[in-house]
Amino acid sequence: MTTAGRAQQAVRNNEAILAAAREVFLADKRAPISAVAERAGVGISALYRRYASKEDMLRTLCADGLQRFIAEAERAAAIKDYWAAFESFLRGVVDADVHSLTVHLAGTFPPDEQLAADATRANELAVGLFERARPFMRADAAPADVTMILEMCAAARVPDAERTRELRGRYLTMLLDGLRAGGPLPGPAPTVAELNWRWTQATNTQNR
């Protein structure tokens, strides 16, 4: 096999490992790393050559999710209609199923500096899209509500993938309708501490 061929094979192997890891850890975040190797059809040594530990793999999965989130936000930012841009962003993130994994794995490992930087960038983009669309929203809506909306959609899951996608689109539409009109909401939007408590828990555990 040529050098280029080996490089392509390595990329395919890594994609297979990450896809397997996503399936395994969505089902059980406490699963051993050997379960990922078995699902991916690779030897455990091949897996450890790429990821030094389970935490390293989990961090990579979350980083991949953040990059998808950022890509959707950047794509939507180019749409001139502000509400359409905001809605397109949310639907893109929901369809990419970003929050199913990141929320599920929150608190299982401490984020590193790059993950924190990506999270900051993702938040800046999301807030920017929210603020552009704010004139079309109810007065008491807040950027933090977006995080909860995405988590609610990620919670909708049935065995059939296409049906899951359909249900998430259904409930996202309902939630978007709720953002645009209605009476006062019960209670304030979530605080930063309430949104980040799982990640803070992981950092505190590591520092003990």
C-alpha angles and dihedrals in degrees: 000000000000123000090254090049092051091049091052091048090051090053091050091048092051092049089051091050094050092046090050091046091052091053094044097047095042087058094043124358089196093059116126120252089244088070088061093052090050093049092047093047095235133119119263090241091058089053094049091050087066101033123035093202145357089263090056090053093047090050090051092051092052091045089053090051092051091050090053089049091051092048092052092048093049091048092050092047089068092062110101098208102080098207092043089050092051093047092046090052093052093046091048093052092046092048090049087055092223098153098050090073104030093050092043092052098040110124095019094099138010114257118241127224094270093050090049091050091049090049090052091050092047091051093049092052094046093049090048092054090046093051092050090053095042095101088065094050138084111272096245097053116115136192090249089063088068091065091054092046090055092047091051091053092047089055090064105093135148129170093263111077096206092049089049090054091049094050093048090052089050095053094040088057090053091049093048089052088053091054092056102053146358144090127303117308119240107251132350128294116276117278125237089255091053092050095046103038094108094055091044089053091056093050092048091050092053092049095054 
